[in-house]
Amino acid sequence: MTILEQQSESIMSILEQQSVTAKEISLCVKVSEKEIYEHIDHIRKSKKRDKFKLIITPGRCKKCGFAFKKRERLTKPGRCPLCHGESLEEPTFTIKKEKAR
């Protein structure tokens, strides 16, 4: 098993247990946040074929409560489009097993 495969397995394991931010995963796996976003993007694309679903809870503005629901990028936004506040909650990620049909 390569290092990338080991990292992906570790990230998958964390995501299956709880809802976490990329920063929290980064601290657990000891990989940069940028690499975590790459792993999560890969999981988002590849898990469609399996029995898992990646759940993304969008980031929110702490000032006005705006939720970035339509945002396609996984990374934390820079500022709120409504109030222009920069105090934002990071998006969280988790994996749920699909129910058998």
C-alpha positions as CSV (number, residue, x, y, z in Angstrom):
1,M,0.0,0.0,0.0
2,T,1.4,3.4,-1.0
3,I,1.6,6.4,1.3
4,L,-1.3,8.1,-0.7
5,E,-3.4,5.0,-0.3
6,Q,-2.7,5.0,3.5
7,Q,-3.6,8.6,3.7
8,S,-6.8,8.1,1.8
9,E,-7.7,5.2,4.1
10,S,-7.0,7.3,7.2
11,I,-9.1,10.2,5.9
12,M,-12.0,7.8,4.9
13,S,-11.9,6.3,8.4
14,I,-12.1,9.8,10.0
15,L,-14.9,10.9,7.7
16,E,-16.9,7.7,8.5
17,Q,-16.8,8.4,12.2
18,Q,-17.8,12.0,12.5
19,S,-18.3,15.3,10.7
20,V,-15.0,17.2,10.5
21,T,-13.3,20.2,8.8
22,A,-10.3,19.8,6.5
23,K,-8.2,21.5,9.2
24,E,-9.2,18.8,11.8
25,I,-8.4,16.0,9.3
26,S,-5.0,17.7,8.5
27,L,-4.1,17.7,12.2
28,C,-5.0,14.0,12.6
29,V,-3.3,12.7,9.4
30,K,-0.4,15.1,9.5
31,V,-0.9,16.3,5.9
32,S,-1.4,19.8,4.6
33,E,-4.9,21.2,4.3
34,K,-4.4,21.6,0.5
35,E,-3.7,17.9,0.2
36,I,-6.7,17.1,2.4
37,Y,-9.0,19.0,-0.1
38,E,-7.4,17.0,-2.9
39,H,-8.2,13.7,-1.1
40,I,-11.8,14.8,-0.3
41,D,-12.3,15.9,-4.0
42,H,-11.1,12.4,-5.1
43,I,-13.4,10.8,-2.5
44,R,-16.3,12.9,-3.8
45,K,-15.8,11.8,-7.3
46,S,-14.9,8.1,-6.7
47,K,-17.4,7.2,-4.0
48,K,-20.4,7.7,-6.3
49,R,-19.7,4.2,-7.6
50,D,-19.6,2.6,-4.2
51,K,-22.1,2.4,-1.4
52,F,-21.0,5.7,0.3
53,K,-22.0,9.3,0.0
54,L,-19.9,12.3,0.9
55,I,-22.0,14.8,2.9
56,I,-20.7,18.4,2.7
57,T,-22.1,20.8,5.2
58,P,-21.5,24.3,3.7
59,G,-19.6,27.0,5.5
60,R,-21.5,29.9,7.1
61,C,-20.8,33.5,7.8
62,K,-20.5,34.0,11.6
63,K,-21.7,37.6,11.2
64,C,-25.0,37.3,9.2
65,G,-25.5,33.5,9.0
66,F,-25.3,33.3,5.2
67,A,-24.8,29.6,4.2
68,F,-22.6,28.9,1.1
69,K,-25.0,26.1,-0.2
70,K,-24.3,26.6,-3.9
71,R,-20.6,26.6,-3.6
72,E,-18.9,23.9,-5.6
73,R,-15.4,24.4,-4.3
74,L,-14.5,22.5,-1.1
75,T,-12.3,25.2,0.4
76,K,-13.4,27.8,2.9
77,P,-14.6,31.0,1.2
78,G,-12.7,34.2,1.7
79,R,-15.6,36.5,2.6
80,C,-19.4,36.7,2.8
81,P,-21.1,38.0,-0.4
82,L,-23.9,39.6,1.7
83,C,-22.2,41.4,4.6
84,H,-18.6,41.1,3.4
85,G,-17.6,39.6,6.7
86,E,-14.4,37.5,6.9
87,S,-15.3,35.5,10.0
88,L,-16.5,32.3,8.4
89,E,-17.1,28.8,9.6
90,E,-15.3,26.1,7.5
91,P,-17.4,23.5,5.6
92,T,-17.5,20.1,7.3
93,F,-17.3,16.7,5.7
94,T,-18.6,13.2,6.6
95,I,-19.3,9.9,4.8
96,K,-22.6,8.1,5.2
97,K,-23.2,4.6,4.0
98,E,-26.0,4.3,1.5
99,K,-28.9,2.1,2.5
100,A,-29.3,-1.1,0.5
101,R,-32.2,-1.0,-2.0
